[in-house]
Each structure stands twice: as C-alpha cells, then as structure tokens.
C-alpha cells in the first residue's frame, strides 16, 4: 500500500489580504524595511547613478569605473561577513546607527570629492553600509513574526526596499538637475542622517540603557 503524507502537513498556510495588510503596517516589520529602503536609495543615487558621472568629469577611464564597482561589491561582501559578529557584539540598534553614518559619510565624500581617489574611497563606506545593514535589517523585520508568516514578511521587506532602488536614480536625478551633482550629494547625505535618526526613534524594542538600569536594580 502506498504511503501518502498527511494532507495537513502538505498544505501551505495562505495569508488573507487582511493578514498581509496587518503584517505590512507592523512597526517591527515596517520600520526596518523603511530603513533598508533609505540606505538603498543612497547607494543607488551614488554608486550606480551619479558617482560614475562625477568620475567622468575627472577623467575616469572604463577600467577605473569597473574597479570602482568591483571594490564596492567587495566591501558589500565584507560587510555581509561582519554583520552577525557586529550585531552580537554591539546590538542591532548600534549597528544600524553605524550603517547610516557610513552611508552618509560615503555620499558626503562624493559631495566634496575633488579627485578620483576620494570617489573611489567613498565606495568603501557605501559598500560596508549596505553589506552590513541588509542582513541585519532583514533579520529585524522577521524577528518577531510568526514562522508561518516569515516568507511573506521577507517579501514585504524586499518589495518596500526596492522603492529605494527605484527612487535613488529618479529623485536624485531631479535634484541634480535643479542644484547640481555635488549639492545633490550633500542634500542626500543630510537626508539619510535625518531619516535614520527619525526611524530609529520609531523602531520597537527596549533600549540598552533601560536594560542596564534593570540589571543594576
């Protein structure tokens, strides 16, 4: 007689539109996702959109542009390896603060960059920011979600942060046309810091100081 697994084990749990909507607006899902979108905005506005144009003005060759992108990817990979040890050692909140600072520094360097060397160095900060933040923020967005809903939460995260990928070249292009590329980078760096600070205040979870006070009792 053939053996068939129980149907209840084979069935997948399908979420209703109401359940998905509730999941999307949960602060523990939405806030890390918006943070990721802001950082992706900075990366795509800089690395893939206007740093190449700025580098061309300084006489960058095709070889330089390829090396710059490769270096950026290398820093992203390094950041991926660093993400978990840093989150364990420093805590997720501090790591996210560091990532926003790294992104702002990288974009800010592009604003004041007067040489190909400075533009190349900016890719170190931007690459590390994305490499470290992506796995940490993805993990935060599903950390408190029921196991049966985690795949949906991950889909929400990827869909929303993709808005930053789309918005980076588009909105920064509008701004660059209005005020110029260097000023656009300066405004973008400042906006990243402000957005990061604001979203951090909305991020659910206890703060380290409260925990220390409780332990000290």
LINKAVEN-V863166 format. One record per residue. N is the residue number from 0. SS is DSSP state (H for helix, E for strand, C for the rest). PHI is phi as a letter, one per 20 degrees, with the letter a starting at -180 (999 if undefined). D_FIRST is the distance of its C-alpha to the first C-alpha in Angstrom with 1 decimal. Layout:
BEGIN
n=N ss=SS phi=PHI d_first=D_FIRST
n=N ss=SS phi=PHI d_first=D_FIRST
END
This chain:
BEGIN
n=0 ss=C phi=999 d_first=0.0
n=1 ss=C phi=f d_first=3.8
n=2 ss=C phi=d d_first=6.5
n=3 ss=C phi=c d_first=9.6
n=4 ss=C phi=f d_first=13.0
n=5 ss=C phi=f d_first=15.0
n=6 ss=H phi=f d_first=17.2
n=7 ss=H phi=f d_first=20.2
n=8 ss=H phi=e d_first=19.9
n=9 ss=H phi=e d_first=19.5
n=10 ss=C phi=f d_first=22.4
n=11 ss=C phi=e d_first=25.8
n=12 ss=C phi=e d_first=28.8
n=13 ss=C phi=d d_first=31.3
n=14 ss=C phi=e d_first=34.9
n=15 ss=C phi=f d_first=37.2
n=16 ss=H phi=g d_first=40.6
n=17 ss=H phi=f d_first=42.3
n=18 ss=H phi=f d_first=40.3
n=19 ss=H phi=f d_first=41.0
n=20 ss=H phi=f d_first=44.7
n=21 ss=H phi=f d_first=44.9
n=22 ss=H phi=f d_first=43.4
n=23 ss=H phi=f d_first=45.9
n=24 ss=C phi=e d_first=48.9
n=25 ss=C phi=f d_first=47.9
n=26 ss=H phi=g d_first=50.7
n=27 ss=H phi=f d_first=48.5
n=28 ss=H phi=e d_first=46.7
n=29 ss=H phi=f d_first=49.6
n=30 ss=H phi=f d_first=52.4
n=31 ss=H phi=g d_first=50.8
n=32 ss=H phi=f d_first=49.7
n=33 ss=H phi=f d_first=53.3
n=34 ss=H phi=g d_first=54.6
n=35 ss=H phi=f d_first=52.4
n=36 ss=H phi=f d_first=53.6
n=37 ss=H phi=f d_first=57.2
n=38 ss=H phi=f d_first=56.8
n=39 ss=H phi=f d_first=55.0
n=40 ss=H phi=g d_first=58.0
n=41 ss=H phi=f d_first=60.4
n=42 ss=H phi=f d_first=58.5
n=43 ss=H phi=f d_first=58.3
n=44 ss=H phi=f d_first=61.8
n=45 ss=H phi=e d_first=63.1
n=46 ss=H phi=g d_first=61.0
n=47 ss=H phi=d d_first=59.7
n=48 ss=H phi=c d_first=62.5
n=49 ss=H phi=d d_first=66.1
n=50 ss=H phi=f d_first=66.4
n=51 ss=H phi=g d_first=66.0
n=52 ss=H phi=f d_first=68.8
n=53 ss=H phi=f d_first=71.0
n=54 ss=H phi=f d_first=70.4
n=55 ss=H phi=f d_first=71.5
n=56 ss=H phi=f d_first=74.8
n=57 ss=C phi=e d_first=75.4
n=58 ss=C phi=n d_first=74.8
n=59 ss=C phi=f d_first=71.2
n=60 ss=C phi=e d_first=69.9
n=61 ss=H phi=f d_first=66.4
n=62 ss=H phi=f d_first=65.8
n=63 ss=H phi=f d_first=66.7
n=64 ss=H phi=f d_first=64.4
n=65 ss=H phi=f d_first=61.5
n=66 ss=H phi=f d_first=62.4
n=67 ss=H phi=f d_first=62.7
n=68 ss=H phi=f d_first=59.2
n=69 ss=H phi=f d_first=57.7
n=70 ss=H phi=f d_first=59.5
n=71 ss=H phi=f d_first=58.2
n=72 ss=H phi=f d_first=54.6
n=73 ss=H phi=f d_first=55.3
n=74 ss=H phi=f d_first=56.6
n=75 ss=H phi=f d_first=53.5
n=76 ss=H phi=f d_first=51.2
n=77 ss=H phi=f d_first=53.5
n=78 ss=H phi=f d_first=53.3
n=79 ss=H phi=g d_first=49.5
n=80 ss=H phi=f d_first=49.7
n=81 ss=H phi=e d_first=52.5
n=82 ss=H phi=g d_first=50.8
n=83 ss=H phi=f d_first=48.7
n=84 ss=H phi=g d_first=51.4
n=85 ss=H phi=f d_first=54.0
n=86 ss=H phi=f d_first=52.0
n=87 ss=H phi=f d_first=51.3
n=88 ss=H phi=f d_first=55.0
n=89 ss=H phi=d d_first=56.8
n=90 ss=C phi=n d_first=54.4
n=91 ss=H phi=f d_first=53.0
n=92 ss=H phi=f d_first=56.1
n=93 ss=H phi=f d_first=58.5
n=94 ss=H phi=f d_first=56.3
n=95 ss=H phi=f d_first=56.3
n=96 ss=H phi=g d_first=60.1
n=97 ss=H phi=f d_first=60.5
n=98 ss=H phi=f d_first=58.4
n=99 ss=H phi=f d_first=60.6
n=100 ss=H phi=f d_first=63.7
n=101 ss=H phi=f d_first=62.5
n=102 ss=H phi=f d_first=61.8
n=103 ss=H phi=f d_first=65.1
n=104 ss=H phi=f d_first=67.0
n=105 ss=H phi=f d_first=65.3
n=106 ss=H phi=f d_first=66.1
n=107 ss=H phi=f d_first=69.5
n=108 ss=H phi=f d_first=70.3
n=109 ss=H phi=f d_first=69.7
n=110 ss=H phi=f d_first=72.2
n=111 ss=H phi=d d_first=74.9
n=112 ss=C phi=f d_first=73.8
n=113 ss=C phi=d d_first=76.8
n=114 ss=C phi=b d_first=75.2
n=115 ss=H phi=f d_first=72.2
n=116 ss=H phi=f d_first=71.7
n=117 ss=H phi=f d_first=71.4
n=118 ss=H phi=f d_first=68.9
n=119 ss=H phi=f d_first=66.9
n=120 ss=H phi=f d_first=67.1
n=121 ss=H phi=f d_first=65.9
n=122 ss=H phi=f d_first=62.5
n=123 ss=H phi=f d_first=62.0
n=124 ss=H phi=f d_first=62.2
n=125 ss=H phi=f d_first=60.2
n=126 ss=H phi=f d_first=57.5
n=127 ss=H phi=f d_first=57.2
n=128 ss=H phi=g d_first=57.2
n=129 ss=H phi=f d_first=54.2
n=130 ss=H phi=f d_first=52.3
n=131 ss=H phi=f d_first=52.7
n=132 ss=H phi=f d_first=52.4
n=133 ss=H phi=g d_first=49.3
n=134 ss=H phi=f d_first=46.7
n=135 ss=H phi=f d_first=48.7
n=136 ss=H phi=f d_first=48.9
n=137 ss=H phi=f d_first=45.4
n=138 ss=H phi=f d_first=44.3
n=139 ss=H phi=f d_first=46.7
n=140 ss=H phi=f d_first=45.4
n=141 ss=H phi=d d_first=41.9
n=142 ss=C phi=f d_first=42.9
n=143 ss=C phi=d d_first=42.9
n=144 ss=C phi=e d_first=40.2
n=145 ss=C phi=g d_first=36.9
n=146 ss=H phi=g d_first=34.2
n=147 ss=H phi=f d_first=32.3
n=148 ss=H phi=d d_first=35.6
n=149 ss=H phi=f d_first=36.7
n=150 ss=H phi=f d_first=35.5
n=151 ss=H phi=f d_first=37.5
n=152 ss=H phi=f d_first=40.5
n=153 ss=H phi=f d_first=40.4
n=154 ss=H phi=f d_first=40.5
n=155 ss=H phi=f d_first=43.4
n=156 ss=H phi=g d_first=45.2
n=157 ss=H phi=f d_first=44.9
n=158 ss=H phi=f d_first=45.9
n=159 ss=H phi=f d_first=49.0
n=160 ss=H phi=f d_first=50.2
n=161 ss=H phi=f d_first=50.0
n=162 ss=H phi=f d_first=52.9
n=163 ss=H phi=f d_first=55.0
n=164 ss=H phi=f d_first=54.1
n=165 ss=H phi=f d_first=55.2
n=166 ss=H phi=f d_first=58.2
n=167 ss=H phi=g d_first=59.6
n=168 ss=H phi=f d_first=60.9
n=169 ss=H phi=f d_first=61.8
n=170 ss=H phi=f d_first=63.7
n=171 ss=H phi=f d_first=65.3
n=172 ss=H phi=f d_first=66.4
n=173 ss=H phi=f d_first=68.2
n=174 ss=H phi=f d_first=69.8
n=175 ss=H phi=f d_first=70.8
n=176 ss=H phi=f d_first=72.5
n=177 ss=H phi=e d_first=74.5
n=178 ss=H phi=c d_first=75.6
n=179 ss=C phi=n d_first=74.8
n=180 ss=H phi=f d_first=72.0
n=181 ss=H phi=g d_first=73.5
n=182 ss=H phi=f d_first=74.2
n=183 ss=H phi=g d_first=70.7
n=184 ss=H phi=f d_first=69.2
n=185 ss=H phi=f d_first=71.5
n=186 ss=H phi=f d_first=70.4
n=187 ss=H phi=f d_first=66.7
n=188 ss=H phi=f d_first=67.1
n=189 ss=H phi=f d_first=68.8
n=190 ss=H phi=f d_first=66.2
n=191 ss=H phi=f d_first=63.4
n=192 ss=H phi=f d_first=65.2
n=193 ss=H phi=f d_first=65.8
n=194 ss=H phi=f d_first=62.3
n=195 ss=H phi=f d_first=60.9
n=196 ss=H phi=f d_first=63.2
n=197 ss=H phi=f d_first=62.5
n=198 ss=H phi=f d_first=58.7
n=199 ss=H phi=f d_first=58.8
n=200 ss=H phi=f d_first=60.6
n=201 ss=H phi=e d_first=57.8
n=202 ss=C phi=f d_first=55.0
n=203 ss=C phi=f d_first=53.3
n=204 ss=C phi=p d_first=53.3
n=205 ss=C phi=f d_first=55.8
n=206 ss=C phi=e d_first=58.6
n=207 ss=H phi=g d_first=59.3
n=208 ss=H phi=f d_first=62.7
n=209 ss=H phi=f d_first=61.3
n=210 ss=H phi=f d_first=58.9
n=211 ss=H phi=f d_first=61.8
n=212 ss=H phi=f d_first=63.9
n=213 ss=H phi=f d_first=61.2
n=214 ss=H phi=f d_first=60.8
n=215 ss=H phi=f d_first=64.6
n=216 ss=C phi=l d_first=64.8
END
